[in-house]
């Protein structure tokens, strides 16, 4: 069997398999079924994301996630929301992508299901919504426990606390990196899936097509959440790149691709 065929088969198996995480906790709308119809947005300043209220969302999106208006945000939620906008403003290394995000992505601050999803990205034809979930419990005492730190953002936040940092610093880091993860999905979509193909194919070329070996590599070098499926593998790698993290040698070239070098 050719190397190209092995890559295609393994990539497909990774896409179809179940992951360590329950995917129902991380809703996404890659096919645009929630966002292709209806919806509008308010004008923004052009420097951060335009915010859209629930009543302006497509009905399919509201129904799919049971989206509801939220009340006054807590101090931690406001700090988390500031981190989201800060992440957008820090995309200066990707000026064209930053412009596309600011012009086209609408921020939705609302409560939606599942409550275990801190953020989500819903994309459709000409519309994209960054979902900030006010139902996510930022007061949970074990939120950053190492055992729960399955995503790259949670790993970084957990390490901040282990090193004596504040809960505020951990929350800020988590939401900046959550934002980059969600934007990684959008970046990949705009590239026609090229980022996912590059990341996954590079891993398979380096480690072979044995699923257990590939999953172990992803878990140990990126995150447990990255092993959920190929799209989350690339989104986690995008988040690492935006955070200035050192990538494993098998993926070091991906940073040059993202930055167009």
matplotlib code that plots the C-alpha trace (Angstrom):
import matplotlib.pyplot as plt

x = [0.0, 1.3, 2.2, -0.5, -3.1, -2.0, -2.3, -5.8, -7.1, -5.6, -7.0, -10.4, -10.3, -9.3, -12.2, -14.7, -13.6, -14.9, -12.6, -11.5, -14.0, -17.7, -18.1, -21.6, -19.8, -18.1, -20.7, -19.6, -21.4, -18.9, -21.5, -23.3, -26.7, -27.3, -26.1, -26.8, -30.2, -31.3, -29.5, -28.1, -25.4, -24.9, -22.2, -19.0, -15.9, -13.8, -11.2, -12.8, -15.7, -19.1, -21.5, -24.8, -27.8, -29.7, -32.7, -30.5, -29.3, -30.5, -33.3, -31.5, -28.6, -30.9, -32.8, -29.7, -28.0, -31.1, -29.5, -30.9, -30.1, -28.0, -28.1, -25.3, -21.9, -19.8, -16.4, -14.7, -16.9, -16.2, -12.4, -12.9, -14.7, -11.9, -9.4, -11.5, -11.2, -7.6, -6.9, -8.5, -6.4, -3.2, -3.6, -1.3, 1.0, -1.9, -3.3, -5.5, -7.0, -7.4, -9.3, -11.5, -12.3, -13.2, -15.3, -17.2, -17.3, -20.0, -19.6, -22.6, -22.6, -25.4, -26.3, -26.5, -26.3, -24.2, -23.1, -19.8, -18.7, -17.0, -16.9, -18.0, -17.7, -20.6, -19.8, -21.9, -22.1, -21.1, -21.7, -19.7, -20.6, -18.1, -20.2, -19.3, -21.2, -22.4, -23.7, -20.1, -19.2, -16.2, -16.6, -16.0, -13.4, -11.8, -12.0, -8.2, -7.4, -4.7, -7.1, -9.5, -6.9, -7.6, -7.3, -4.2, -5.9, -6.7, -3.1, -1.7, -4.2, -3.5, 0.3, -0.2, -1.9, 0.7, 3.4, 1.6, -0.3, -3.7, -7.1, -7.6, -4.4, -5.5, -8.9, -7.4, -5.0, -7.7, -10.1, -7.4, -6.3, -10.0, -10.4, -7.4, -8.7, -12.1, -10.4, -8.2, -11.4, -12.2, -8.7, -8.8, -12.2, -11.0, -8.0, -10.3, -9.1, -5.5, -4.3, -5.9, -4.5, -1.0, -1.0, -2.5, -0.5, 2.7, 2.0, 1.1, 4.2, 6.4, 4.6, 3.0, -0.6, -1.1, -4.1, -2.8, 0.6, -0.9, -3.4, -0.7, 1.6, -1.3, -2.2, 1.4, 2.6, -0.6, -3.5, -6.0, -8.7, -6.6, -7.0, -10.8, -10.7, -8.4, -10.1, -9.5, -5.9, -5.2, -7.2, -5.1, -1.9, -3.2, -3.8, -0.2, 1.2, -0.7, 0.6, 4.2, 4.5, 7.3, 5.8, 7.1, 9.7, 7.3, 5.0, 7.6, 6.9, 3.2, 4.0, 5.7, 2.6, 0.2, 2.3, 2.8, 6.6]
y = [0.0, 3.4, 6.0, 8.3, 5.6, 4.8, 8.5, 8.7, 5.6, 6.6, 10.2, 8.8, 6.4, 9.3, 11.3, 8.6, 7.2, 8.2, 10.3, 10.5, 13.4, 13.2, 15.3, 16.4, 18.6, 20.5, 21.5, 22.7, 23.5, 22.8, 22.2, 25.5, 23.9, 26.2, 29.4, 29.4, 31.0, 34.2, 36.2, 39.7, 41.6, 44.9, 47.4, 47.2, 49.4, 47.3, 46.7, 43.7, 41.3, 42.7, 41.4, 39.9, 39.4, 36.1, 37.6, 38.3, 34.7, 32.3, 30.2, 27.0, 27.9, 29.0, 25.7, 23.5, 24.8, 26.1, 29.5, 32.0, 35.5, 35.8, 38.2, 40.2, 38.6, 37.8, 39.4, 36.2, 36.1, 39.7, 39.0, 35.9, 38.0, 40.6, 37.8, 36.7, 40.2, 40.5, 37.3, 38.8, 42.0, 39.9, 38.4, 41.0, 38.3, 37.3, 40.6, 39.3, 36.6, 39.1, 41.5, 38.6, 37.6, 41.2, 41.8, 38.5, 36.8, 37.9, 37.4, 35.9, 36.1, 33.8, 30.6, 27.5, 23.8, 21.9, 23.9, 22.0, 23.9, 27.2, 28.4, 27.2, 28.3, 28.0, 28.8, 28.9, 30.6, 34.2, 34.0, 32.9, 33.1, 32.9, 31.5, 32.5, 30.3, 32.1, 28.8, 27.4, 27.3, 29.4, 28.9, 25.1, 24.3, 21.6, 23.4, 23.5, 20.2, 18.3, 15.4, 17.7, 19.5, 17.7, 20.6, 22.7, 25.7, 23.9, 22.5, 26.0, 27.3, 24.4, 25.0, 28.7, 27.6, 25.0, 27.6, 29.9, 32.1, 33.5, 32.1, 35.3, 34.7, 31.1, 32.1, 34.7, 32.2, 29.6, 31.9, 33.4, 29.9, 28.7, 31.7, 30.6, 27.0, 28.2, 30.5, 27.5, 25.8, 28.9, 29.3, 25.6, 26.1, 29.1, 27.0, 24.2, 21.9, 22.2, 22.9, 19.7, 17.7, 19.1, 18.4, 14.9, 13.8, 15.0, 12.9, 9.8, 10.2, 10.4, 7.8, 5.4, 4.4, 2.4, 4.2, 3.6, 5.0, 8.1, 8.7, 8.3, 10.8, 13.4, 13.0, 13.3, 16.1, 18.2, 17.3, 14.6, 16.8, 17.0, 13.2, 13.6, 14.0, 15.5, 19.0, 19.4, 18.2, 21.1, 23.6, 22.7, 23.1, 26.5, 27.5, 26.4, 28.4, 31.6, 31.1, 30.9, 27.3, 25.1, 22.5, 18.9, 18.6, 16.6, 19.7, 22.5, 23.4, 24.0, 27.3, 28.5, 27.5, 29.4, 32.5, 32.2, 31.8]
z = [0.0, -0.9, 1.8, 0.4, 0.7, 4.3, 5.2, 3.7, 5.4, 8.8, 8.5, 7.8, 10.7, 13.0, 11.7, 12.2, 15.6, 18.9, 21.1, 24.7, 25.2, 24.6, 21.5, 22.5, 25.0, 22.2, 19.6, 16.3, 13.0, 10.3, 7.7, 8.4, 9.1, 12.0, 10.4, 6.7, 7.1, 8.9, 11.5, 11.5, 13.4, 15.0, 13.9, 15.8, 16.3, 13.9, 16.6, 18.3, 17.6, 16.9, 19.6, 18.5, 20.8, 20.9, 19.1, 16.1, 15.7, 13.1, 14.6, 13.7, 15.9, 18.8, 18.6, 18.2, 21.3, 23.3, 23.3, 25.9, 26.9, 30.0, 32.9, 34.4, 34.0, 37.1, 37.5, 36.3, 33.3, 32.4, 32.8, 30.5, 27.9, 28.0, 27.3, 24.2, 22.8, 23.7, 21.8, 18.7, 19.0, 19.4, 15.9, 14.4, 13.0, 10.7, 9.6, 6.8, 9.0, 11.8, 9.4, 8.2, 11.8, 12.9, 9.8, 9.8, 13.2, 15.6, 19.3, 21.2, 25.0, 26.1, 28.0, 25.9, 26.0, 26.9, 30.0, 29.9, 26.7, 27.6, 24.0, 20.6, 17.0, 14.5, 10.9, 7.8, 4.4, 5.1, 8.8, 11.8, 15.5, 18.4, 21.3, 24.8, 27.2, 30.3, 31.6, 31.9, 35.6, 36.3, 40.0, 40.0, 42.6, 40.5, 37.2, 36.7, 38.4, 36.4, 35.9, 34.1, 32.0, 28.8, 26.4, 25.7, 27.2, 30.4, 30.6, 30.4, 33.0, 35.4, 35.1, 36.0, 39.2, 40.0, 39.6, 42.1, 39.7, 40.4, 39.4, 37.4, 35.4, 34.8, 33.5, 31.2, 29.7, 29.3, 27.4, 25.2, 24.2, 23.9, 21.5, 19.4, 19.3, 18.0, 15.5, 14.5, 13.3, 11.2, 9.9, 8.8, 7.2, 5.2, 4.0, 2.8, 5.5, 4.6, 8.1, 9.4, 6.5, 7.1, 10.8, 10.7, 7.6, 9.3, 12.3, 10.3, 8.2, 11.3, 13.4, 11.0, 10.6, 13.9, 15.5, 19.1, 18.3, 16.6, 19.4, 22.0, 20.2, 19.9, 23.6, 24.8, 22.5, 22.0, 24.4, 25.2, 23.5, 20.4, 20.1, 19.8, 16.0, 13.3, 13.3, 17.0, 16.5, 14.1, 16.2, 19.3, 17.3, 16.0, 19.6, 20.5, 17.7, 18.6, 22.2, 21.1, 22.3, 21.0, 18.7, 18.5, 15.8, 13.6, 13.4, 13.5, 9.9, 10.6, 12.2, 9.0, 7.0, 9.3, 9.1, 5.4, 5.5]

ax = plt.figure().add_subplot(projection="3d")
ax.plot(x, y, z, "-o")
ax.set_aspect("equal")
plt.show()
